[in-house]
Amino acid sequence: RRGRRESAQEITSWPFVLFWKKCQSLSQSVFPLCLTQKSASDYTNFDREFLSEKPKLSYSDKNLIESMDQSAFDGFSFINPKFEQILDK
């Protein structure tokens, strides 16, 4: 309670305060795992089995897509700049 001499001690023993102090100490720690990436196409941090899987593209039913309300996308256009570079070649 406010005004009691032991109130600050009581509050600092609450689970949230103890958890917060632990989080603060972790943010200043050095973590043993430091992943590095040499380039945008460096996949050395990915599992080889995952990389060897054949991609499964999702099936898009044109009729289903056309039947859905697309008004949320009115006036929106985006082309990935990397894709534009491929088109320019």
N, CA and C of each residue as an Amber inpcrd file, in Angstrom:
protein
   267
   0.8250000  -1.1890000   0.0000000   0.0000000   0.0000000   0.0000000
   0.8610000   1.2420000   0.0000000   0.2870000   2.2670000  -0.5210000
   0.9850000   3.5420000  -0.5930000   1.1940000   4.1210000   0.8030000
   2.3900000   4.6160000   1.0350000   2.6760000   5.2470000   2.3050000
   3.2950000   4.3240000   3.3370000   3.2460000   3.0650000   3.0770000
   3.8590000   2.1280000   4.0230000   5.3390000   2.0140000   3.7120000
   6.1270000   1.8020000   4.7270000   7.5700000   1.7390000   4.5400000
   7.9710000   0.5390000   3.6630000   7.2740000  -0.5710000   3.8190000
   7.6450000  -1.7680000   3.0640000   6.9440000  -1.8670000   1.7010000
   6.2000000  -0.8420000   1.2880000   5.4480000  -0.8980000   0.0300000
   6.3540000  -1.0380000  -1.1900000   7.4760000  -0.3400000  -1.2370000
   8.3890000  -0.4580000  -2.3810000   8.9720000  -1.8570000  -2.4510000
   9.3120000  -2.4110000  -1.3110000   9.8510000  -3.7680000  -1.2640000
   8.8150000  -4.7690000  -1.7620000   7.5770000  -4.5530000  -1.3550000
   6.4940000  -5.4490000  -1.7610000   6.3060000  -5.4060000  -3.2780000
   6.2820000  -4.2150000  -3.8380000   6.0770000  -4.0580000  -5.2790000
   7.2140000  -4.6880000  -6.0700000   8.4450000  -4.5030000  -5.6340000
   9.5740000  -5.0560000  -6.3900000   9.6450000  -6.5730000  -6.3190000
   8.8470000  -7.1890000  -5.4750000   8.8200000  -8.6530000  -5.4180000
   7.6980000  -9.2400000  -6.2730000   6.9020000  -8.3950000  -6.9030000
   5.8260000  -8.8850000  -7.7630000   6.4230000  -9.6430000  -8.9390000
   5.7510000 -10.7050000  -9.4230000   6.2760000 -11.5070000 -10.5410000
   6.5890000 -10.6770000 -11.7890000   5.7380000  -9.6940000 -12.1080000
   5.9860000  -8.8880000 -13.3060000   7.2950000  -8.1190000 -13.1890000
   7.5270000  -7.5290000 -12.0270000   8.7470000  -6.7370000 -11.8180000
   9.9670000  -7.6390000 -11.9110000   9.8910000  -8.8250000 -11.3270000
  11.0150000  -9.7670000 -11.3970000  11.2580000 -10.1980000 -12.8390000
  10.1620000 -10.4600000 -13.5880000  10.2830000 -10.8410000 -14.9990000
  10.9050000  -9.7020000 -15.8030000  10.4760000  -8.4720000 -15.5460000
  10.9960000  -7.3020000 -16.2610000  12.4930000  -7.1320000 -16.0100000
  12.9150000  -7.3160000 -14.7670000  14.3420000  -7.2020000 -14.4450000
  15.1430000  -8.2660000 -15.1890000  14.5820000  -9.4730000 -15.2830000
  15.2610000 -10.5530000 -16.0080000  15.3800000 -10.1940000 -17.4950000
  14.3170000  -9.6460000 -18.0730000  14.3450000  -9.2400000 -19.4870000
  15.3910000  -8.1560000 -19.7240000  15.4750000  -7.2070000 -18.8240000
  16.4580000  -6.1400000 -18.9620000  17.8750000  -6.6910000 -18.9150000
  18.1230000  -7.6490000 -18.0530000  19.4770000  -8.2070000 -17.9630000
  19.8070000  -9.0290000 -19.2020000  18.8020000  -9.6760000 -19.8050000
  19.0370000 -10.4550000 -21.0220000  19.3670000  -9.5540000 -22.2050000
  18.7650000  -8.3710000 -22.2480000  18.9980000  -7.4760000 -23.3810000
  20.4390000  -6.9720000 -23.4190000  21.1450000  -7.0760000 -22.3070000
  22.5340000  -6.6320000 -22.2630000  23.4990000  -7.8030000 -22.3790000
  22.9610000  -9.0090000 -22.5510000  23.8020000 -10.2020000 -22.6470000
  24.3070000 -10.3910000 -24.0690000  25.3640000 -11.1390000 -24.1980000
  25.8760000 -11.5160000 -25.5110000  25.3670000 -12.9240000 -25.7800000
  24.6650000 -13.0960000 -26.8690000  24.0990000 -14.3930000 -27.1850000
  25.1180000 -15.2440000 -27.9360000  25.1610000 -16.5530000 -27.6600000
  26.1600000 -17.4190000 -28.2780000  25.9170000 -17.6730000 -29.7630000
  24.6980000 -17.4700000 -30.2420000  24.3770000 -17.7540000 -31.6310000
  24.2820000 -16.4480000 -32.4090000  25.2120000 -16.2180000 -33.2920000
  25.2000000 -15.0190000 -34.1260000  25.1760000 -15.4600000 -35.5810000
  24.0250000 -15.3120000 -36.2120000  23.8880000 -15.7050000 -37.6090000
  24.3770000 -14.5760000 -38.5010000  25.1040000 -14.9410000 -39.5220000
  25.5930000 -13.9370000 -40.4640000  25.0620000 -14.2710000 -41.8470000
  24.9430000 -13.2740000 -42.6630000  24.4770000 -13.4370000 -44.0280000
  25.4430000 -12.6920000 -44.9280000  26.0380000 -13.4260000 -45.8720000
  27.0530000 -12.8320000 -46.7420000  26.4410000 -12.0140000 -47.8740000
  25.2320000 -12.4100000 -48.3110000  24.5550000 -11.6920000 -49.3880000
  23.0590000 -11.9840000 -49.3020000  22.2830000 -11.3450000 -50.1610000
  20.8330000 -11.5550000 -50.1550000  20.4650000 -12.9760000 -50.5530000
  21.3600000 -13.6530000 -51.2600000  21.0840000 -15.0320000 -51.6820000
  21.8630000 -16.0590000 -50.8650000  22.3180000 -15.6880000 -49.6830000
  23.0510000 -16.6000000 -48.8030000  22.0400000 -17.3970000 -47.9750000
  21.9620000 -18.6930000 -48.2370000  21.0000000 -19.5560000 -47.5560000
  21.6730000 -20.5330000 -46.6020000  22.8930000 -20.2510000 -46.1700000
  23.6390000 -21.1870000 -45.3290000  23.0020000 -21.3900000 -43.9560000
  22.1480000 -20.4920000 -43.5100000  21.5030000 -20.6450000 -42.2040000
  20.2160000 -21.4650000 -42.2730000  19.8300000 -21.9020000 -43.4730000
  18.6330000 -22.7100000 -43.6390000  19.0000000 -24.1840000 -43.7060000
  18.0990000 -25.0300000 -43.2400000  18.2980000 -26.4680000 -43.2680000
  18.3160000 -26.9630000 -44.7160000  19.2800000 -27.8000000 -45.0560000
  19.4120000 -28.3010000 -46.4360000  18.1790000 -29.1040000 -46.8610000
  17.5990000 -29.8460000 -45.9250000  16.3990000 -30.6260000 -46.2590000
  15.2550000 -29.6870000 -46.6500000  15.1130000 -28.5960000 -45.9290000
  14.0880000 -27.6030000 -46.2480000  14.3330000 -27.0030000 -47.6310000
  15.5860000 -26.6970000 -47.9240000  15.9160000 -26.0830000 -49.2140000
  15.7200000 -27.0410000 -50.3800000  15.8020000 -28.3440000 -50.1230000
  15.6710000 -29.3120000 -51.2180000  14.2150000 -29.6880000 -51.4980000
  13.2860000 -29.2330000 -50.6660000  11.8770000 -29.5400000 -50.8990000
  11.3750000 -28.8430000 -52.1520000  10.5110000 -29.5460000 -52.8710000
   9.9070000 -28.9600000 -54.0650000   8.8290000 -27.9690000 -53.6160000
   8.8480000 -26.7520000 -54.1420000   7.8370000 -25.7650000 -53.7350000
   6.4390000 -26.2000000 -54.1730000   5.4780000 -25.9580000 -53.3070000
   4.0890000 -26.2690000 -53.6350000   3.3540000 -24.9460000 -53.7630000
   2.9660000 -24.6260000 -54.9720000   2.2490000 -23.3750000 -55.2030000
   0.7870000 -23.5620000 -54.8410000   0.2090000 -22.5590000 -54.2630000
  -1.2080000 -22.6620000 -53.9110000  -2.0500000 -22.5510000 -55.1750000
  -3.1120000 -23.3110000 -55.2070000  -4.0100000 -23.3150000 -56.3540000
  -4.9120000 -22.1010000 -56.2680000  -4.9890000 -21.3600000 -57.3360000
  -5.8790000 -20.1950000 -57.3390000  -6.9760000 -20.4200000 -58.3770000
  -8.1790000 -20.4830000 -57.9070000  -9.3430000 -20.6640000 -58.7650000
  -9.7840000 -19.2810000 -59.2500000  -9.6380000 -19.0510000 -60.5450000
  -9.9450000 -17.7370000 -61.1080000 -11.3910000 -17.3250000 -60.8060000
 -12.3310000 -18.2650000 -60.9170000 -13.7420000 -17.9450000 -60.6430000
 -13.9470000 -17.5480000 -59.1860000 -13.2700000 -18.2350000 -58.2790000
 -13.3880000 -17.9130000 -56.8580000 -12.8490000 -16.5120000 -56.5790000
 -11.6860000 -16.2070000 -57.1340000 -11.0770000 -14.8900000 -56.9170000
 -11.9540000 -13.7850000 -57.4930000 -12.5020000 -14.0210000 -58.6910000
 -13.3580000 -13.0100000 -59.3170000 -14.6660000 -12.8170000 -58.5570000
 -15.1310000 -13.8470000 -57.8410000 -16.3840000 -13.7320000 -57.0890000
 -16.1930000 -12.9970000 -55.7590000 -14.9580000 -12.8090000 -55.3310000
 -14.6780000 -12.1380000 -54.0550000 -14.6270000 -10.6250000 -54.2500000
 -15.0050000  -9.8960000 -53.2170000 -14.9740000  -8.4360000 -53.2570000
 -13.5190000  -7.9680000 -53.2450000 -13.0840000  -7.3530000 -54.3200000
 -11.7070000  -6.8880000 -54.4530000 -11.5940000  -5.3710000 -54.2770000
 -12.6650000  -4.7230000 -53.8040000 -12.6690000  -3.2580000 -53.7080000
 -11.6100000  -2.7300000 -52.7370000 -11.1750000  -3.5500000 -51.8000000
 -10.1350000  -3.1080000 -50.8610000  -8.8270000  -2.8100000 -51.5860000
  -8.6860000  -3.3550000 -52.7940000  -7.4490000  -3.1740000 -53.5460000
  -7.5680000  -2.1260000 -54.6490000  -8.6920000  -1.4160000 -54.7100000
  -8.8690000  -0.3780000 -55.7310000  -7.7700000   0.6710000 -55.6190000
  -7.1450000   0.9860000 -56.7250000  -6.0980000   2.0030000 -56.7560000
  -4.7570000   1.5220000 -56.2450000  -4.6740000   0.2680000 -55.8630000
  -3.4160000  -0.2660000 -55.3340000  -2.6690000  -0.9890000 -56.4360000
  -1.3990000  -0.6760000 -56.5670000  -0.5520000  -1.4290000 -57.4930000
   0.8440000  -1.4920000 -56.8990000   1.4750000  -2.6170000 -57.0700000
   2.8310000  -2.7870000 -56.5720000   3.5450000  -3.7800000 -57.4570000
   4.7290000  -3.4110000 -57.8770000   5.6060000  -4.3290000 -58.5960000
   6.9270000  -4.3130000 -57.8610000   7.3660000  -5.4800000 -57.4570000
   8.6350000  -5.6140000 -56.7520000   9.7480000  -5.0570000 -57.6370000
  10.5740000  -4.1430000 -57.1350000  11.6590000  -3.5640000 -57.9390000
  12.5980000  -4.6220000 -58.5190000  12.8240000  -5.6980000 -57.7870000
  13.6810000  -6.7630000 -58.3120000  13.0260000  -7.4420000 -59.5050000
  11.6850000  -7.5570000 -59.4810000  10.9690000  -8.1470000 -60.5970000
  11.0320000  -7.2290000 -61.8130000  10.9640000  -5.9180000 -61.5860000
  11.0850000  -4.9630000 -62.6900000  12.4350000  -5.1020000 -63.3860000
  13.4870000  -5.3250000 -62.6130000  14.8190000  -5.5120000 -63.1970000
  14.8430000  -6.7340000 -64.1020000  14.1420000  -7.7790000 -63.7100000
  14.0860000  -8.9920000 -64.5310000  13.3300000  -8.7120000 -65.8170000
  12.2300000  -7.9580000 -65.7300000  11.4410000  -7.6350000 -66.9140000
  12.2110000  -6.7530000 -67.8890000  13.0770000  -5.8890000 -67.3660000
  13.8410000  -4.9800000 -68.2180000  14.9250000  -5.6880000 -69.0180000
  15.3160000  -6.8740000 -68.5890000  16.4060000  -7.5920000 -69.2840000
  15.9650000  -8.1600000 -70.6060000
